[in-house]
Amino acid sequence: MGFGVLLAICVIVLIIFAAIVAILSRYRKCPSDKILVVYGKVGTDEFGNPRSAKCIHGGAAFIVPVIQSYQYLDLTPISMNVDLRNALSKQNIRINVPSRFTVGISTEAGVMQNAAERLLGLKMIEIQELAKDIIFGQLRLIIATMDIEEINADRDKFLVAVSKNVEIELKKIGLRLINVNVTDITDESGYLNALGKEAAAKAVNDAKRSVAEQNRDGEIGQANAQQEQRVQVAKANATAIEGENLAKVAVADSEATRREREAEATRRAVAAEAVQQAKAKQEAYTAQQEAELTRAELEKATQKADVIVKTQIAKEKAEIDAEAEAEVIRRKARGEADAIFARMEAEAKGQQEILTRQAEGMRAIVEAAGGDANAAVKLLIAEKLEDLVAIQVEAIKNIKIDKVTVWDSGQHEDGQNSTAGFISGMMKAVPPLNELFKQAGMELPELLGKDIEAAAAARAAELTAGDEPPHVDSELVDDGQ
């Protein structure tokens, strides 16, 4: 029983919480740059007619679920270029009026209602095109009631008329005019240009006339001034001549007195100058003597300082250079020692690896020979047999004898002549293969033969049996020849 009551309480709390959340989610606040338009069942007006929408600016409203909804109207100003061309004026002259208008949705109560009814749901570009059409029509209407001179000269009057007429029409769709800016007004007939030229010519002519009048008045004034000047100059010249004569007498007396005083002053000045020059020379000699002594002391101190400082600097530089060179040598020696040590260590490791591999190979050969070391050595020598034979062949392969001259008196006791003995001796000079095998404790197989020396001697006898062996020129000379 207690669990069921607790469950019911939880369900009620959840329902209440959901209802509060739903209510709060339907409460909408209107930003300062927008108009909140609530539509649906929003009440009636003062005449009892149902209202199409309720507009709120700068507040908030509760949107009743199901029966009400809402949207926002943006108050951002809309700026557009309105280039009116070929507008017919009151004088039947077509003119071009390029202008720029700035409009925006109005926040007045009635106008705001018009905006909710006519602009809600439209995009900004659509509102701009709608306003532009209204402005075009009102501009044409205003230009048709005014002369070109009036439009061009009294620009303020034209702008007031445009603002008044355009504002009235824009309010009908919920907009208001914020600013109007009309640039240069032109016409294709050149009427405005002619007016400008006329005004310029008139201004130039007025300026020329004013200049001519000023020049005339200036010439007259100048002539009168010159006349007055000449009269006054004549009077002044007469008075001046009289004054000049009196002044010349006074000047002569003054000149004589001046010269007398100048002579006395010159005499005193010359004497005083001579005295001052003598004193100045004496002071100059004294000052020069002191300056020379000071200069000598300074020169002595300078040379002493130069020698000591240069010597000290050279000493320090030599010490620094020696230390740097020693450090370079030490570092170079350490580097070379490290390199030699690394190379020798690498070579030792390589030799160790080679010897280790050779030992392993020898061990395998001994094992293959059934543990008999002599048999293993014989296997190694048998493996190198081909190389040994090749070495023996190479010993006499490249020997070329252009000519051998032998004084032979006949056959020896063993039945061979000197030529056969020479070739046999040359063959014996080659290490005998059978002897090498005997020293190694081995014997050649029966297939290779057991006495290679006998075979070599037989081969030499065969070579000497002929008259002229290969690569040997033999000349037999008798004893008496």
KACOR-V267244 format. One line per field, one symbol per residue. phi: phi as a letter, one per 30 degrees, with the letter a starting at -180 (. if undefined). psi: psi as a letter, one per 40 degrees, with the letter a starting at -180 (. if undefined). burial: # if it has 16 or more other ideal C-beta (glycine too) atoms within 10 Angstrom, else .. Layout:
phi: ???
psi: ???
burial: ???
//
This chain:
phi: .ddddddddddddddddddddddddcccccddcbcdccbjccjbddciddddabcbbiabaccdeicbbabccdcddccbcccdbhddddcicdbcbdabcbbaddcdeddddddddccdjddddddddddddddeddddddddcbddeddddcddddddddddddddddddcjcbdcabbcddcbbddiddddddddddddddddddddddddddddddddddddddddddddeddddddedddddddddddddddddddddddddddddddddddddddddddddddddddddddddddddddddddddddddddddddddddddddeddddddddddddddddddddddddddddddddeddddddiicdddddedddddceddddddddddbdcdbcdabcbccckcdddjccdddddddddddddedddddddddibbddeddjcbddddddddddddddddbddibcccdbdddc
psi: ddddddddddddddddddddddddeehhihideihhhhibgeaiaeeeihidihhhhfaiihhhideiaiiihhehihhihgghifhhadefhhihghihihiihieiddddddddddeheiiddddddddddddddddddddeeiiddddddgddddddddddddddddddeeiihdihhhahhiideeddddddddddddddddddddddddddddddddddddddddddddddddddddddddddddddddddddddddddddddddddddddddddddddddddddddddddddddddddddddddddddddddddddddddddddddddddddddddddddddddddddddddddddddddddefehdddddddddddedddddddddddedehhhdhhhhgheaiadeeiiddddddddddddhhhdddddddefiiiiddeidgddddddddddddedidgihehhhhhhide.
burial: .............................#...######..#..........#####...#......#.#..#.#..#...#.#..#.#...#.#.#.#.#.#####...######..##......##.###.##..##..##..#.#..##.....#..##..###.###.#####..#.#..#.#...##............................................................................................................................................................................##..#......###.............................#.......#########..#.....##..#....#.#.......#...##..#..##....#..#.#.......
//
